[in-house]
Amino acid sequence: MKRFLLIGILTVLSLSGFSQEYAKFSYIQFYFTGQVAVPSKEFRQVVYNNFGNLGYGINSGLIVSPLFERRPSPFLIGLDFSYFTYGQEKDGATASTPRLKSTYNVYTWNGLVRLRPPLEKGAITPFADGLLGLKLYTTKTKVDKDLLDFLFTDNQAEVLNNVRDTGLSFGAGGGFYANPRNRSAPSFSLRLLYLWGDEVDYVVKDSIKVDSAGSLTYETDRANTSMFLIQIGINAVGTKSFAH
């Protein structure tokens, strides 16, 4: 009788174990997105271009749970990197100077804190992000070479001038990423972010000239570099399952 009772208890415990609900949480995330940058009013007057005074580029980041795989955490910490360009301008060749091309680029490096639900259930997982780091604004002027120039006139200097200025960058925003049934598959990600930026020196567009002596001249000014970012891409996660 005792033997049958013991078997019955073990059977009930076994079945109850199978009936438990299993949950998943992510302890590491990698994301890669394309992005569009909408400059603040002051910055937009600086970077005017032929595509609506907008910037475009890429963004990526790697974030991990401070608790790793041990248990769910409501926040992740990591690094975030962005690159985007606000276009370029070209100056035609003259009797004494070659064609010139100037590009206007922005780079950001930020520490990141992400808040999200500890357990990821449903079709999507919402999140909120805070960022703090550095922003680099660059204006590079170089000889605008075509294929024939590269092959036959490589004695010309490639980069004639490179103006850089670094400022603080901090931001906040949020979005969501999808939860695919196959957790090993990358999923869709959307983030809306506002980056505040202090003033930086920049090269005024259409001010780059080559004088009669062959010297490169340009004008500089200062502007606030705040911007709104729209980022769409993929999110890949490492997950851990547990019963509860």
Helices and strands as residue ranges (DSSP letters): H 2-18, E 22-39, H 41-46, E 55-64, E 75-91, E 100-115, E 124-143, H 147-152, E 159-178, E 187-197, E 199-203, E 209-210, E 216-217, E 220-224, E 227-243
